[in-house]
Amino acid sequence: MIQRIDSGDLYLLTNIVKLLNFNGLCCFPSLDRPMTMMFEAVVLVSCCLVSVMAAHARDAQSTGGYDGLVAKLALLASCCFTGAAFYINIAEQPARLRLKMEGALSQWKLAYIRGFAMQASLAVLSGSAGLYTYYVRGDWQWLLGGLCMLLNWPYTLLLMMPTNKRLMATQASQVGMATKELMVKWGSLHAFRTLLGAIASVLFLITL
């Protein structure tokens, strides 16, 4: 029988959601309401998975076969993340760099605000589902894949955010060669996120 999630789990879940929402919305306060709601919803579902995992800590067999569904969810979310990230590197970024810098910067700002909400949510969803599957099945591939997906968060916040903030703060009248250099740098940094997603997707696929 599936164990009941107690008040301690719900308290932890609530604070995790608040923390993730705070981090995400502080990074991009200009997210519109639909994007904010989507971000909150996916983070909430992800945190529910983590909370359920904690509730089952003494009886992994109580999952009743749901681990297979969660495993497929981890793979689906990682593939969506990787596909979108790969498209940016292969198609969107090269095309953007061929525009005049004023237009390129404007397009980057609009695309990245929406891309942040989508990819941050997919990273949390896939990563938490991967860790849950590792807990149930014990295969190291699920652990490594889940960590690869979750690594996108600290990587973005710690290493990419200075570049992101400089680009977001640049006005059209301030565009110059430094802006193009920042945008090229952003593309290189983003490629590592694509690699993380690809590694996770391969690990999930070969273990599924």
C-alpha positions in Angstrom: 0.0 0.0 0.0 1.3 3.5 -0.9 2.3 5.4 2.3 0.5 8.6 3.1 2.5 11.8 2.6 2.6 13.5 6.0 2.6 17.1 7.0 6.4 17.2 7.1 6.6 16.2 3.4 4.1 18.8 2.5 5.9 21.5 4.4 9.2 20.5 2.6 7.4 20.5 -0.7 6.0 23.9 -0.2 9.3 25.4 0.7 11.1 23.8 -2.3 8.4 25.2 -4.7 8.8 28.7 -3.1 12.6 28.5 -3.4 12.6 27.4 -7.0 10.0 29.9 -8.0 12.0 32.7 -6.2 15.2 31.7 -8.0 13.5 31.5 -11.4 11.5 34.7 -11.1 14.4 36.7 -9.7 16.5 35.7 -12.7 13.8 36.9 -15.1 11.2 39.1 -13.4 9.9 40.0 -16.9 8.4 36.5 -17.4 4.7 37.0 -18.4 1.9 35.4 -16.4 1.3 32.3 -18.6 5.0 31.5 -18.6 5.2 31.9 -14.8 2.2 29.6 -14.3 3.7 26.9 -16.6 7.0 27.2 -14.7 5.2 26.9 -11.3 3.1 23.9 -12.4 6.0 21.8 -13.7 8.1 22.6 -10.7 5.2 21.6 -8.4 4.8 18.3 -10.2 8.5 17.6 -10.0 8.6 18.4 -6.3 5.6 16.1 -5.8 7.7 13.2 -7.2 10.5 14.0 -4.8 8.0 14.1 -1.9 6.5 10.8 -2.9 10.0 9.3 -3.0 10.6 10.4 0.5 7.3 9.0 1.7 8.3 5.6 0.2 11.7 5.6 1.9 11.0 2.4 3.9 9.3 0.5 1.2 10.4 0.8 -2.4 8.0 -1.9 -3.5 5.0 0.3 -2.7 5.4 2.1 -6.0 3.1 -0.5 -7.6 4.8 -0.3 -11.0 4.6 3.5 -11.2 8.4 3.6 -11.5 8.1 2.6 -15.2 5.9 5.5 -15.9 8.2 7.9 -14.1 11.2 6.5 -16.0 9.5 7.2 -19.3 8.6 10.7 -18.1 12.3 11.3 -17.3 13.3 10.2 -20.8 10.6 12.2 -22.5 11.4 15.4 -20.6 15.2 15.0 -21.2 14.6 14.4 -24.9 12.4 17.5 -25.1 15.0 19.6 -23.3 17.8 18.3 -25.5 15.9 18.7 -28.7 15.1 22.3 -27.9 18.6 23.1 -26.8 20.1 21.4 -29.9 17.8 23.5 -32.1 19.1 26.7 -30.5 22.7 25.7 -31.2 22.2 24.5 -34.7 19.5 26.8 -36.1 18.5 29.7 -34.0 21.8 31.0 -32.7 23.6 30.9 -36.1 20.7 32.6 -37.8 20.5 35.2 -35.0 24.2 36.1 -35.4 23.6 37.0 -39.0 21.1 39.7 -38.1 22.0 43.3 -37.3 23.0 43.3 -33.7 20.0 45.5 -32.6 17.6 43.0 -34.0 19.6 40.0 -32.8 19.6 41.3 -29.2 15.9 42.0 -29.3 15.2 38.5 -30.6 17.5 36.9 -28.0 15.8 38.7 -25.1 12.3 37.5 -26.2 13.4 34.0 -27.0 15.4 33.5 -23.8 12.7 34.7 -21.5 10.4 32.0 -22.9 13.1 29.4 -23.3 14.1 29.8 -19.6 10.6 28.9 -18.4 10.5 25.9 -20.6 14.0 24.5 -20.2 14.3 25.2 -16.5 11.0 23.3 -15.9 12.0 20.4 -18.1 15.4 20.1 -16.3 13.7 19.9 -12.9 11.0 17.4 -14.1 13.5 15.1 -15.9 16.1 15.3 -13.1 13.7 14.6 -10.3 12.1 11.7 -12.2 15.5 10.3 -12.9 16.5 10.3 -9.3 13.2 8.8 -8.3 13.8 5.9 -10.8 17.3 5.4 -9.5 15.9 5.2 -5.9 13.5 2.5 -7.0 15.6 0.5 -9.4 19.1 1.2 -8.2 20.7 1.6 -11.7 23.5 4.1 -11.6 22.5 5.4 -15.1 19.4 6.9 -13.6 21.4 8.7 -10.9 23.9 10.1 -13.3 21.3 11.1 -15.8 19.2 12.8 -13.2 22.2 14.7 -11.8 23.1 15.8 -15.4 19.7 17.3 -15.8 19.6 19.0 -12.4 23.1 20.3 -13.0 21.6 22.7 -15.6 20.3 24.8 -12.7 23.5 25.6 -10.9 25.4 25.8 -14.2 22.9 28.4 -15.5 22.7 30.4 -12.3 26.4 30.5 -11.5 28.2 30.4 -14.9 25.7 31.7 -17.4 23.8 34.3 -15.5 26.4 37.0 -15.6 26.4 36.9 -19.4 22.6 36.7 -19.4 22.2 39.8 -17.2 24.6 41.8 -19.2 22.7 41.0 -22.4 19.4 41.7 -20.8 20.6 45.1 -19.5 22.0 46.2 -22.9 19.8 48.7 -24.6 19.5 49.0 -28.4 21.5 52.3 -28.3 24.4 50.5 -26.6 24.8 47.7 -29.0 28.3 47.2 -30.4 31.0 44.6 -30.9 31.0 43.8 -27.2 27.4 42.8 -27.5 28.1 40.4 -30.3 31.0 38.9 -28.3 28.6 38.3 -25.4 26.1 36.7 -27.6 28.7 34.4 -29.1 29.9 33.5 -25.6 26.3 32.8 -24.6 26.0 30.3 -27.5 29.1 28.5 -26.4 27.9 28.3 -22.8 24.5 27.1 -23.9 26.2 24.2 -25.9 27.2 22.7 -22.6 23.6 22.5 -21.5 22.8 20.7 -24.7 25.6 18.2 -23.9 24.2 17.6 -20.4 20.8 16.9 -21.9 22.2 14.6 -24.5 24.1 12.6 -21.9 21.1 12.2 -19.7 18.9 11.2 -22.6 21.3 8.5 -23.7 21.7 7.1 -20.2 18.0 7.0 -19.7 17.4 5.4 -23.1 19.9 2.6 -22.7 18.6 1.8 -19.2 14.9 2.0 -19.9 
